Amino acid sequence: MENLFTDRLWNKVEPIWKSYLEHPFVKGLGEGWLDQEKFKHWMKQDYIYLIEYSRLFALGSAKATDLDTMTTFANLLHGTLDMEMDLHRKYASKFGISNEELENTEAAATTTAYTSYMLNVSQRGGIENVVASVLACAWSYNYIGKSLAKVPGALEHEFYGNWVQMYSSDEFTALANDCIDLINTIAKGKPEHELAFIEEIVVKTSYFEYMFWDMAENKEMWPVEVRASV
Ligand SMILES: Cc1ncc(CN)c(N)n1
């Protein structure tokens, strides 16, 4: 059987991604006891994260050298702006937050660091850097969504059920699989030093994913003491 590059990546990220499932924010989401104020913080930060993340798909489309890849990136862009972010807009309306307010959320330190890293690495390199930057994001949320869908009652939970349904859905799985297929195609025939760099991006973004869960759990913005003195 063919050796896929994502099998190699999986060996690297599996322990990091398993730790997401043990994280109190993710556990609370799946078991339904997560504090809604923490979820609100995640939702607002994630909305502006997804705006920057969408830029990466637009960049991928611009860097693509064939129409199939261009179309895949365009679909990923549309899927994020339309399907994924609609989940956030619906949750925001439950909290009485307008779309405009949501869009004007101030980015927390972790959100700024994560999106800046992805945009920097993607602008510097070729299309492989763009795909490597978005891979952990799409794939790990689908991994979490599918894992939480197995928790009894998670899919039916009256507040968090929609989250679990969307991230475990066939539509979101198709978006994650598009990213997986893209990286496997792009990795074919690349020299080891380039593969190692792609791997490094996927590992770093996986650490950023953990930091994002932590940021939501602790409702973090920027260091308070320093901020007060500015
Ligand atoms: C931080 C983060 N990472 C990944 C995803 C899934 N697109 C997300 N919504 N937010």
The ligand as an SDF file (V2000), in Angstrom:
LIG
                    3D

 10 10  0  0  0  0  0  0  0  0999 V2000
   -8.5120   27.8800   16.1230 C   0  0  0  0  0  0  0  0  0  0  0  0
   -9.2760   27.0440   15.1340 C   0  0  0  0  0  0  0  0  0  0  0  0
   -8.6650   26.0180   14.5280 N   0  0  0  0  0  0  0  0  0  0  0  0
   -9.3790   25.2970   13.6050 C   0  0  0  0  0  0  0  0  0  0  0  0
  -10.6680   25.5680   13.2680 C   0  0  0  0  0  0  0  0  0  0  0  0
  -11.4190   24.7590   12.2500 C   0  0  0  0  0  0  0  0  0  0  0  0
  -11.5230   25.4380   11.0170 N   0  0  0  0  0  0  0  0  0  0  0  0
  -11.2430   26.6310   13.9150 C   0  0  0  0  0  0  0  0  0  0  0  0
  -12.5170   26.9850   13.6710 N   0  0  0  0  0  0  0  0  0  0  0  0
  -10.5620   27.3650   14.8540 N   0  0  0  0  0  0  0  0  0  0  0  0
  1  2  1  0
  2  3  1  0
  2 10  2  0
  3  4  2  0
  4  5  1  0
  5  6  1  0
  5  8  2  0
  6  7  1  0
  8  9  1  0
  8 10  1  0
M  END
$$$$
